[in-house]
Amino acid sequence: MERVERGHFQMKSIFRIICLILLIIVLTHSAIAEEVYLETKRGAIQKIPIAVVITGDDQELKSAVRKVLVNDLERSLYFDLIANDSLRLKGVPEKLDEAMRGQLISSGVEALVVGQVVRDGEKIRLDGKLYETGSGELIYAKKYIGNNNILRRIVHRLSDEIVFRMSGEKGIAQTRIVYVSDQAGRKELYIMDYDGYSSKMITGNRSINISPEWSPDGSRITYMSYRDGNPDVYVVDLNTSRRWRLTDYSGLDISPAWSPDGNTIAFSTGRDGNAEIYTMDREGKGLKRVTYIRGEDVSPTWSPTGAEIAFTSDKGGSPQIYEMKSDGTNVRRLTFKGDYNSDPAWSPKGDRIAFACRSGGSFRICIINPDGSDLREITNGPGSDESPSWSPDGKWISFASSRGGKWNIYMINADGSRLERLTNNGSNNLSPDWSPN
């Protein structure tokens, strides 16, 4: 009995020692994490004060680089940009000296970005570095080479690296937005950078193309088109430019939406007499009916886990937002306020759903929790706001608005602040969808 008790005591002692070692490891790791990601944790409460200095002999080039970089960092919502015009640098130092550190610290700057940009014939060279001002140490350094056509893309890459190094999160500066525009006379699909620049057409079939949505890996876009005379669902592969039709029903197939794993597409079809939600695989096979609801069911959007689908239905008499399991079970109504709610879009983290809500005769962008709580209207002003789409970091929502007369694409912070207009081509621009990467 004594041997058993002694063995039991020894096992308990060993267990305590193991727990103590694990505790030390956890505390040590936490201390390291606190040191490395201190700014990130503080960033949840207050932004990181950062300064940007661009050096070089070409004033126009310097100004262009600085403008893009500053705007990118501000839109990340992690930084407070501090002006420091008195700081003079030659080239890009390996480490900040005491004088520079003192000047920056006295201005409240905690991080410094230095970029040296040089035009070398047809090429542009950007040497970008990020410093921590407290120690003066170099956090990140990289050299970028390209031509004037990709200058903005180069700066977007640098800004995303800065966001990642300082926050641990992916930036959105290299993301893009697909949208519908009638600038060529018919409704064609276009892709632009997230800030509205570098727009290019991707359809060009002189037909009606609407409801575009990116695949989860960003390589494909599905959409509805009348290209062959009937409203069918199509896919375009952005890497190969190959495009093909997924549905060939003689009636209406609209509003396609990719599942998070990219293997399934949900869409609305009128093949049963009224609009119902169906799913199919990415090649248009394996057709399966999901909804069996009296009324019109359209605009499906998947939850980030793929377990649920939100959609618009008028089964209760007016268009409202509903949720269901992805197999069509457990259908429940989400919105009860307002007589017309449509175009749901699930946030990347799954914690909110954005949608178009009718208010005072016009549509606004609203957000709501997936359990139906905390309904908020985040846009206001003249005209109508429709077709919300989340940025991949969940901080911004792009949408189409007629507030300027014609329809244009805007972006707004998810809390309703910082409204920005993205399109200015004098045409109608609709149905934005934000790329996942």
Beta strands, then each sheet from edge to edge (+ up, - down):
strand 1: 48-55
strand 2: 79-81
strand 3: 111-120
strand 4: 123-132
strand 5: 138-146
strand 6: 176-181
strand 7: 188-193
strand 8: 200-201
strand 9: 209-214
strand 10: 220-225
strand 11: 232-237
strand 12: 243-245
strand 13: 253-258
strand 14: 264-269
strand 15: 276-281
strand 16: 288-289
strand 17: 297-302
strand 18: 308-313
strand 19: 320-325
strand 20: 332-333
strand 21: 341-346
strand 22: 353-359
strand 23: 362-368
strand 24: 376-377
strand 25: 385-390
strand 26: 396-401
strand 27: 408-413
strand 28: 420-421
strand 29: 429-434
sheet 1: 2+ 1+ 3+ 4- 5+
sheet 2: 8+ 7- 6+ 29-
sheet 3: 9+ 10- 11+ 12-
sheet 4: 13+ 14- 15+ 16-
sheet 5: 17+ 18- 19+ 20-
sheet 6: 21+ 22- 23+ 24-
sheet 7: 25+ 26- 27+ 28-
end
